[in-house]
């Protein structure tokens, strides 16, 4: 199972990115997680830049989404909303057909951010028929260092919750996969 973990943060020491990396570290061997933490490097989406004019950074991002079997998204809240970099990344996706049936779930590294999460849920339910609104992992990690976050995620109770989230999401992704021809 190939999953793409998309961080909506542009911050180098982002708690959401650190949470995704901690999930990557504890994922069972059969679940491979690639963390994409470069939303800040994507050019601003414009329909004029689609097709053969798509910038390399956007092409690479789109390819990583195309190649995965599911996406996990983690994002901070900026001014009670979706950060601009994450919204821009989603804008790059909406002109492609492969995101429509892509399984997507959310994780969140804060006890706050409900307004952003609601807005993000609305956007994701619009762009993907396979956005799983019921599957969600939240750990209160605000103001923790990446090293501390890895430790917190590794605490037995948290690790069990995280592993259950990953296993449940992997099962969901398999159920969403189109049937292979016989």
Buried (B, 14 or more C-beta within 10 A) or exposed (E): BEBBBBBBBBEEEBBBBBBBBBBBEBBEEEBBBBBBBBBBEBEEBEEEBEEEEBBEEBEBBBEBBBEBBBBBBBBBBBEEBBBBBBBBBBBBBEBBEEBEEBBBBBBBBBEEBEEBBEBBBEBBBEBBEBBBEEBEBBBEBEEBEBEEBBEBBEEEEBBEBBBEBBBBBBEBBEEBBEEEEE
